[in-house]
Amino acid sequence: MREHHAEATWKKGLKDGSGNIKTGNGTIESAYSYGTRFGNERNGTTPEELIGAALSGCYSMFLSALLGKENYTPDYIHAKATVILGEKDGAALVERIDLNVEAKVPDLDNDKLQELAKKSKENCPISKALKAIPEVNVKATLIE
């Protein structure tokens, strides 16, 4: 078992406050606010961006591991998550994540990529942790 840590501090009220998010090892640190999360402010991150980053990173590593088990070595796997924050019953809700994946893998055919992309979606640890999200879509594209 390995522990991973992150922390957040929020000061003041919802709309007039602000916070700071930091990973346990300190390599990622960012401000966040109501404006970054619900408005057009760009000076900071959002919890949803961090969810997207976590899923993109985990998914890419998991797909690479599955490819390795099939004796393929990817030149690269690029995953970009779009996390859609909506509303249900008057409260914010992550209603959908669209994960667009591009993979350049020598000698791999598209059918095998689609098979392994589906397995990665079902089995990467972060995907499993996000099962409460109503819809998670993966579009995998093989780059020649």
N, CA, C and O of each residue as an XYZ file, in Angstrom:
576
protein
N       0.846     -1.178      0.000
C       0.000      0.000      0.000
C       0.890      1.240      0.000
O       1.921      1.291      0.671
N       0.464      2.229     -0.767
C       1.202      3.499     -0.842
C       0.214      4.634     -0.633
O      -0.847      4.664     -1.256
N       0.558      5.554      0.230
C      -0.289      6.712      0.496
C       0.118      7.875     -0.394
O       1.300      8.085     -0.664
N      -0.875      8.623     -0.842
C      -0.654      9.851     -1.604
C      -1.446     10.950     -0.913
O      -2.548     10.714     -0.416
N      -0.886     12.138     -0.886
C      -1.509     13.219     -0.128
C      -1.730     14.452     -0.995
O      -0.996     14.708     -1.949
N      -2.745     15.194     -0.641
C      -3.023     16.502     -1.213
C      -3.765     17.282     -0.141
O      -4.334     16.703      0.784
N      -3.755     18.589     -0.274
C      -4.450     19.412      0.714
C      -5.015     20.657      0.060
O      -4.567     21.091     -1.001
N      -5.996     21.208      0.713
C      -6.614     22.443      0.247
C      -6.969     23.308      1.450
O      -7.369     22.810      2.503
N      -6.815     24.594      1.269
C      -7.226     25.568      2.282
C      -8.150     26.559      1.596
O      -7.830     27.076      0.525
N      -9.308     26.825      2.217
C     -10.281     27.790      1.702
C     -10.463     28.873      2.752
O     -10.597     28.576      3.939
N     -10.469     30.126      2.318
C     -10.650     31.248      3.234
C     -11.847     32.074      2.795
O     -12.004     32.385      1.614
N     -12.682     32.423      3.754
C     -13.847     33.288      3.606
C     -15.035     32.541      3.021
O     -15.083     31.311      3.055
N     -16.001     33.295      2.480
C     -17.234     32.719      1.963
C     -17.069     32.128      0.575
O     -16.003     32.216     -0.035
N     -18.144     31.524      0.090
C     -18.095     30.844     -1.208
C     -17.714     31.794     -2.342
O     -16.763     31.537     -3.079
N     -18.457     32.888     -2.479
C     -18.238     33.767     -3.633
C     -17.143     34.793     -3.426
O     -16.544     35.243     -4.403
N     -16.859     35.180     -2.192
C     -15.814     36.183     -1.960
C     -14.514     35.563     -1.464
O     -13.543     36.275     -1.209
N     -14.494     34.261     -1.329
C     -13.313     33.589     -0.812
C     -12.395     33.067     -1.899
O     -12.639     33.232     -3.094
N     -11.341     32.439     -1.444
C     -10.396     31.802     -2.356
C      -9.648     30.730     -1.592
O      -9.688     30.657     -0.364
N      -8.971     29.908     -2.359
C      -8.255     28.824     -1.714
C      -6.972     28.487     -2.438
O      -6.618     29.083     -3.456
N      -6.294     27.515     -1.879
C      -5.052     27.009     -2.446
C      -5.070     25.490     -2.347
O      -5.435     24.923     -1.317
N      -4.672     24.844     -3.430
C      -4.591     23.384     -3.500
C      -3.129     23.028     -3.700
O      -2.417     23.688     -4.458
N      -2.679     21.966     -3.006
C      -1.281     21.566     -3.118
C      -1.171     20.050     -2.990
O      -1.832     19.432     -2.155
N      -0.321     19.463     -3.836
C      -0.049     18.034     -3.705
C       0.924     17.818     -2.552
O       1.649     18.731     -2.156
N       0.929     16.617     -2.027
C       1.747     16.300     -0.861
C       3.228     16.524     -1.062
O       3.926     16.921     -0.129
N       3.718     16.278     -2.263
C       5.150     16.489     -2.510
C       5.454     17.916     -2.957
O       6.616     18.266     -3.165
N       4.427     18.734     -3.105
C       4.612     20.145     -3.424
C       4.877     20.473     -4.874
O       5.117     21.635     -5.203
N       4.840     19.480     -5.761
C       5.144     19.765     -7.161
C       4.007     20.473     -7.876
O       4.223     21.136     -8.890
N       2.806     20.335     -7.355
C       1.662     21.048     -7.934
C       1.034     21.876     -6.831
O       0.655     21.359     -5.781
N       0.932     23.171     -7.089
C       0.295     24.082     -6.152
C      -0.413     25.145     -6.966
O       0.165     25.721     -7.888
N      -1.673     25.405     -6.623
C      -2.444     26.376     -7.394
C      -3.521     27.007     -6.541
O      -4.032     26.414     -5.592
N      -3.846     28.230     -6.913
C      -4.998     28.914     -6.332
C      -6.264     28.370     -6.982
O      -6.216     27.821     -8.083
N      -7.385     28.522     -6.305
C      -8.692     28.248     -6.892
C      -9.708     29.153     -6.228
O      -9.504     29.623     -5.109
N     -10.817     29.394     -6.935
C     -11.818     30.321     -6.427
C     -13.171     30.018     -7.060
O     -13.291     29.171     -7.944
N     -14.166     30.724     -6.589
C     -15.488     30.624     -7.210
C     -15.398     31.029     -8.676
O     -16.022     30.413     -9.540
N     -14.623     32.062     -8.946
C     -14.473     32.560    -10.311
C     -13.800     31.568    -11.250
O     -14.175     31.471    -12.418
N     -12.801     30.824    -10.749
C     -12.167     29.833    -11.622
C     -13.084     28.644    -11.847
O     -13.070     28.029    -12.914
N     -13.875     28.327    -10.843
C     -14.732     27.138    -10.929
C     -16.027     27.390    -11.685
O     -16.461     26.549    -12.474
N     -16.643     28.535    -11.452
C     -17.966     28.791    -12.032
C     -18.008     29.974    -12.992
O     -19.007     30.176    -13.682
N     -16.945     30.749    -13.041
C     -16.928     31.945    -13.881
C     -15.867     31.859    -14.960
O     -15.521     30.780    -15.440
N     -15.362     33.023    -15.328
C     -14.380     33.098    -16.409
C     -12.974     33.425    -15.931
O     -12.087     33.675    -16.747
N     -12.760     33.426    -14.632
C     -11.436     33.724    -14.100
C     -10.462     32.600    -14.482
O     -10.793     31.419    -14.382
N      -9.294     32.975    -14.907
C      -8.315     31.992    -15.387
C      -7.094     31.875    -14.476
O      -6.205     31.068    -14.745
N      -7.036     32.661    -13.411
C      -5.875     32.653    -12.534
C      -6.054     31.613    -11.430
O      -6.308     31.954    -10.275
N      -5.921     30.360    -11.795
C      -6.070     29.281    -10.835
C      -6.675     28.060    -11.488
O      -6.935     28.046    -12.691
N      -6.893     27.053    -10.700
C      -7.420     25.790    -11.197
C      -8.802     25.543    -10.609
O      -9.390     26.425     -9.984
N      -9.304     24.350    -10.814
C     -10.578     23.929    -10.232
C     -10.444     22.480     -9.788
O      -9.593     21.756    -10.306
N     -11.265     22.043     -8.844
C     -11.260     20.625     -8.500
C     -11.540     19.735     -9.718
O     -11.005     18.632     -9.828
N     -12.383     20.231    -10.625
C     -12.707     19.439    -11.817
C     -11.498     19.269    -12.741
O     -11.313     18.204    -13.330
N     -10.679     20.312    -12.866
C      -9.446     20.171    -13.659
C      -8.533     19.127    -13.036
O      -7.894     18.351    -13.746
N      -8.473     19.108    -11.728
C      -7.617     18.135    -11.048
C      -8.158     16.716    -11.221
O      -7.382     15.770    -11.360
N      -9.474     16.564    -11.215
C     -10.067     15.257    -11.516
C      -9.696     14.837    -12.936
O      -9.319     13.689    -13.173
N      -9.804     15.769    -13.873
C      -9.437     15.475    -15.256
C      -7.971     15.095    -15.394
O      -7.635     14.172    -16.135
N      -7.097     15.801    -14.685
C      -5.665     15.486    -14.728
C      -5.398     14.108    -14.137
O      -4.606     13.337    -14.677
N      -6.063     13.804    -13.024
C      -5.885     12.496    -12.393
C      -6.338     11.376    -13.322
O      -5.643     10.372    -13.474
N      -7.500     11.547    -13.942
C      -8.001     10.510    -14.843
C      -7.103     10.379    -16.067
O      -6.788      9.261    -16.475
N      -6.686     11.486    -16.659
C      -5.816     11.447    -17.836
C      -4.507     10.727    -17.537
O      -4.057      9.890    -18.320
N      -3.904     11.053    -16.410
C      -2.635     10.432    -16.032
C      -2.768      8.956    -15.732
O      -1.975      8.144    -16.208
N      -3.774      8.606    -14.939
C      -3.989      7.206    -14.577
C      -4.328      6.375    -15.807
O      -3.776      5.292    -16.006
N      -5.234      6.883    -16.627
C      -5.674      6.167    -17.819
C      -4.498      5.911    -18.764
O      -4.354      4.802    -19.280
N      -3.663      6.916    -18.993
C      -2.517      6.773    -19.892
C      -1.551      5.697    -19.398
O      -1.066      4.875    -20.175
N      -1.283      5.718    -18.096
C      -0.378      4.714    -17.531
C      -0.981      3.319    -17.628
O      -0.284      2.357    -17.951
N      -2.269      3.209    -17.350
C      -2.924      1.906    -17.380
C      -2.954      1.350    -18.798
O      -2.697      0.165    -19.008
N      -3.268      2.207    -19.773
C      -3.270      1.765    -21.164
C      -1.869      1.326    -21.585
O      -1.723      0.332    -22.297
N      -0.850      2.046    -21.158
C       0.527      1.663    -21.463
C       0.853      0.289    -20.881
O       1.511     -0.524    -21.531
N       0.395      0.035    -19.667
C       0.625     -1.272    -19.035
C      -0.074     -2.384    -19.820
O       0.510     -3.444    -20.047
N      -1.324     -2.145    -20.235
C      -2.041     -3.156    -21.020
C      -1.354     -3.403    -22.359
O      -1.247     -4.545    -22.805
N      -0.890     -2.338    -22.995
C      -0.154     -2.491    -24.249
C       1.106     -3.317    -24.036
O       1.434     -4.183    -24.847
N       1.811     -3.047    -22.942
C       3.030     -3.792    -22.628
C       2.769     -5.277    -22.445
O       3.572     -6.108    -22.869
N       1.649     -5.615    -21.815
C       1.295     -7.030    -21.628
C       1.032     -7.723    -22.957
O       1.131     -8.946    -23.060
N       0.694     -6.928    -23.978
C       0.445     -7.462    -25.326
C       1.673     -7.300    -26.225
O       1.598     -7.505    -27.437
N       2.810     -6.927    -25.611
C       4.089     -6.750    -26.316
C       4.113     -5.565    -27.285
O       4.772     -5.614    -28.324
N       3.394     -4.513    -26.936
C       3.442     -3.266    -27.688
C       4.060     -2.199    -26.787
O       3.805     -2.159    -25.583
N       4.874     -1.340    -27.389
C       5.447     -0.214    -26.654
C       4.996      1.069    -27.340
O       5.380      1.335    -28.478
N       4.187      1.858    -26.653
C       3.714      3.097    -27.288
C       4.830      4.126    -27.414
O       5.666      4.271    -26.522
N       4.827      4.844    -28.551
C       5.696      6.016    -28.659
C       5.172      7.084    -27.712
O       5.940      7.762    -27.030
N       3.850      7.221    -27.683
C       3.216      8.111    -26.719
C       1.724      7.796    -26.626
O       1.121      7.218    -27.530
N       1.163      8.203    -25.496
C      -0.280      8.192    -25.273
C      -0.617      9.566    -24.724
O      -0.071      9.979    -23.701
N      -1.506     10.271    -25.391
C      -1.929     11.594    -24.941
C      -3.418     11.522    -24.621
O      -4.234     11.218    -25.491
N      -3.762     11.801    -23.372
C      -5.165     11.776    -22.949
C      -5.554     13.168    -22.469
O      -4.850     13.778    -21.664
N      -6.675     13.658    -22.966
C      -7.176     14.980    -22.574
C      -8.606     14.812    -22.067
O      -9.485     14.340    -22.788
N      -8.818     15.203    -20.826
C     -10.138     15.071    -20.205
C     -10.871     16.402    -20.229
O     -10.297     17.452    -19.940
N     -12.147     16.338    -20.578
C     -13.046     17.473    -20.452
C     -14.072     17.087    -19.400
O     -14.857     16.159    -19.594
N     -14.061     17.802    -18.291
C     -14.960     17.509    -17.175
C     -16.095     18.525    -17.213
O     -15.865     19.732    -17.127
N     -17.309     18.028    -17.342
C     -18.489     18.873    -17.463
C     -19.151     19.005    -16.087
O     -19.641     18.031    -15.516
N     -19.150     20.222    -15.584
C     -19.783     20.517    -14.301
C     -21.165     21.080    -14.577
O     -21.295     22.137    -15.194
N     -22.182     20.391    -14.132
C     -23.556     20.834    -14.315
C     -24.227     21.028    -12.969
O     -23.581     21.311    -11.959
N     -25.534     20.867    -12.986
C     -26.309     21.081    -11.769
C     -27.440     20.069    -11.710
O     -28.050     19.746    -12.729
N     -27.712     19.577    -10.524
C     -28.833     18.665    -10.297
C     -29.432     18.998     -8.938
O     -28.722     19.070     -7.935
N     -30.708     19.194     -8.916
C     -31.423     19.520     -7.674
C     -30.810     20.726     -6.957
O     -30.722     20.754     -5.729
N     -30.388     21.723     -7.746
C     -29.861     22.954     -7.177
C     -28.422     22.877     -6.683
O     -27.933     23.826     -6.070
N     -27.735     21.764     -6.937
C     -26.350     21.620     -6.484
C     -25.447     21.270     -7.666
O     -25.871     20.626     -8.627
N     -24.202     21.708     -7.569
C     -23.227     21.384     -8.615
C     -23.014     19.875     -8.671
O     -23.056     19.180     -7.656
N     -22.785     19.390     -9.893
C     -22.609     17.953    -10.110
C     -21.684     17.743    -11.304
O     -21.878     18.348    -12.359
N     -20.679     16.887    -11.139
C     -19.888     16.464    -12.293
C     -20.780     15.489    -13.045
O     -21.014     14.366    -12.598
N     -21.275     15.936    -14.198
C     -22.248     15.118    -14.914
C     -21.646     14.289    -16.040
O     -22.253     13.319    -16.495
N     -20.442     14.673    -16.493
C     -19.854     13.912    -17.595
C     -18.361     14.203    -17.694
O     -17.899     15.305    -17.397
N     -17.621     13.184    -18.119
C     -16.223     13.371    -18.492
C     -16.045     12.776    -19.877
O     -16.427     11.633    -20.128
N     -15.463     13.557    -20.768
C     -15.092     13.077    -22.096
C     -13.573     12.983    -22.114
O     -12.878     13.979    -21.915
N     -13.068     11.786    -22.353
C     -11.633     11.554    -22.398
C     -11.238     11.239    -23.834
O     -11.614     10.200    -24.376
N     -10.479     12.137    -24.442
C      -9.990     11.940    -25.804
C      -8.545     11.472    -25.733
O      -7.686     12.136    -25.154
N      -8.297     10.323    -26.331
C      -6.997      9.678    -26.235
C      -6.411      9.516    -27.631
O      -7.073      9.027    -28.546
N      -5.173      9.930    -27.775
C      -4.419      9.669    -28.997
C      -3.234      8.801    -28.615
O      -2.515      9.097    -27.661
N      -3.037      7.728    -29.369
C      -1.934      6.824    -29.077
C      -1.166      6.516    -30.351
O      -1.744      6.151    -31.375
N       0.132      6.668    -30.264
C       0.993      6.261    -31.366
C       1.724      5.008    -30.896
O       2.585      5.056    -30.017
N       1.356      3.894    -31.505
C       1.879      2.601    -31.073
C       2.278      1.811    -32.317
O       1.410      1.385    -33.079
N       3.571      1.612    -32.531
C       3.999      0.861    -33.716
C       3.358     -0.531    -33.778
O       3.273     -1.240    -32.776
N       2.913     -0.897    -34.976
C       2.375     -2.222    -35.281
C       1.040     -2.553    -34.614
O       0.589     -3.697    -34.681
N       0.416     -1.595    -33.987
C      -0.882     -1.837    -33.349
C      -1.998     -1.525    -34.333
O      -1.915     -0.544    -35.072
N      -3.051     -2.356    -34.350
C      -4.196     -2.034    -35.195
C      -5.293     -1.396    -34.354
O      -5.304     -1.514    -33.129
N      -6.207     -0.723    -35.025
C      -7.244      0.041    -34.340
C      -8.156     -0.843    -33.496
O      -8.564     -0.432    -32.409
N      -8.483     -2.034    -33.960
C      -9.356     -2.917    -33.177
C      -8.740     -3.242    -31.823
O      -9.437     -3.237    -30.808
N      -7.442     -3.523    -31.797
C      -6.751     -3.836    -30.547
C      -6.708     -2.597    -29.653
O      -6.882     -2.700    -28.439
N      -6.476     -1.421    -30.254
C      -6.491     -0.201    -29.456
C      -7.848     -0.011    -28.798
O      -7.914      0.306    -27.610
N      -8.926     -0.196    -29.539
C     -10.266     -0.004    -28.983
C     -10.542     -0.991    -27.849
O     -11.149     -0.634    -26.839
N     -10.097     -2.218    -28.023
C     -10.267     -3.239    -26.977
C      -9.534     -2.828    -25.693
O     -10.097     -2.890    -24.600
N      -8.287     -2.413    -25.839
C      -7.496     -2.038    -24.669
C      -7.945     -0.701    -24.080
O      -7.846     -0.490    -22.871
N      -8.438      0.198    -24.930
C      -8.971      1.475    -24.437
C     -10.178      1.233    -23.534
O     -10.331      1.882    -22.499
N     -11.026      0.299    -23.932
C     -12.205     -0.033    -23.123
C     -11.785     -0.662    -21.794
O     -12.332     -0.322    -20.745
N     -10.819     -1.573    -21.838
C     -10.323     -2.192    -20.603
C      -9.727     -1.151    -19.668
O      -9.910     -1.221    -18.452
N      -9.013     -0.185    -20.237
C      -8.417      0.868    -19.416
C      -9.487      1.702    -18.738
O      -9.360      2.046    -17.563
N     -10.539      2.029    -19.471
C     -11.640      2.812    -18.909
C     -12.288      2.070    -17.746
O     -12.645      2.681    -16.739
N     -12.438      0.781    -17.881
C     -13.110     -0.013    -16.852
C     -12.232     -0.304    -15.647
O     -12.745     -0.546    -14.554
N     -10.902     -0.285    -15.830
C     -10.044     -0.832    -14.789
C      -8.979      0.082    -14.204
O      -8.365     -0.280    -13.201
N      -8.732      1.250    -14.786
C      -7.712      2.092    -14.152
C      -8.264      2.548    -12.793
O      -9.461      2.805    -12.672
N      -7.403      2.650    -11.774
C      -7.879      2.957    -10.427
C      -8.696      4.248    -10.314
O      -9.660      4.297     -9.549
N      -8.330      5.281    -11.054
C      -9.081      6.532    -10.965
C     -10.452      6.375    -11.628
O     -11.440      6.916    -11.132
N     -10.523      5.646    -12.734
C     -11.832      5.361    -13.348
C     -12.741      4.666    -12.352
O     -13.917      5.008    -12.229
N     -12.199      3.698    -11.649
C     -12.989      2.979    -10.648
C     -13.464      3.926     -9.545
O     -14.593      3.818     -9.067
N     -12.593      4.852     -9.148
C     -12.954      5.802     -8.091
C     -14.031      6.788     -8.537
O     -14.734      7.358     -7.703
N     -14.161      6.991     -9.841
C     -15.106      7.978    -10.378
C     -16.417      7.349    -10.846
O     -17.132      7.955    -11.643
N     -16.742      6.170    -10.379
C     -17.951      5.460    -10.823
C     -19.244      6.241    -10.563
O     -20.257      5.970    -11.208
N     -19.231      7.190     -9.645
C     -20.447      7.956     -9.345
C     -20.792      8.967    -10.441
O     -21.905      9.493    -10.472
N     -19.850      9.236    -11.332
C     -20.110     10.189    -12.414
C     -21.027      9.506    -13.424
O     -20.715      8.416    -13.903
N     -22.160     10.140    -13.755
C     -23.160      9.487    -14.599
C     -22.652      9.024    -15.966
O     -23.121      8.010    -16.484
N     -21.707      9.749    -16.554
C     -21.272      9.404    -17.903
C     -19.778      9.693    -18.069
O     -19.324     10.815    -17.845
N     -19.025      8.668    -18.463
C     -17.616      8.830    -18.794
C     -17.425      8.210    -20.190
O     -17.634      7.014    -20.389
N     -17.030      9.047    -21.134
C     -16.849      8.616    -22.512
C     -15.375      8.632    -22.868
O     -14.650      9.559    -22.507
N     -14.933      7.602    -23.578
C     -13.555      7.549    -24.057
C     -13.581      7.416    -25.576
O     -14.244      6.541    -26.132
N     -12.842      8.306    -26.229
C     -12.655      8.221    -27.674
C     -11.159      8.017    -27.902
O     -10.354      8.903    -27.617
N     -10.796      6.846    -28.418
C      -9.394      6.522    -28.652
C      -9.084      6.568    -30.128
O      -9.800      5.986    -30.943
N      -8.007      7.266    -30.472
C      -7.584      7.408    -31.867
C      -6.155      6.905    -31.998
O      -5.271      7.301    -31.238
N      -5.943      6.032    -32.969
C      -4.614      5.531    -33.256
C      -3.936      6.504    -34.225
O      -4.469      6.803    -35.294
N      -2.766      6.987    -33.840
C      -1.999      7.906    -34.670
C      -0.999      7.083    -35.492
O      -0.227      6.298    -34.941
N      -1.024      7.265    -36.765
C      -0.108      6.509    -37.650
C       1.266      7.116    -37.659
O       2.159      6.614    -38.342
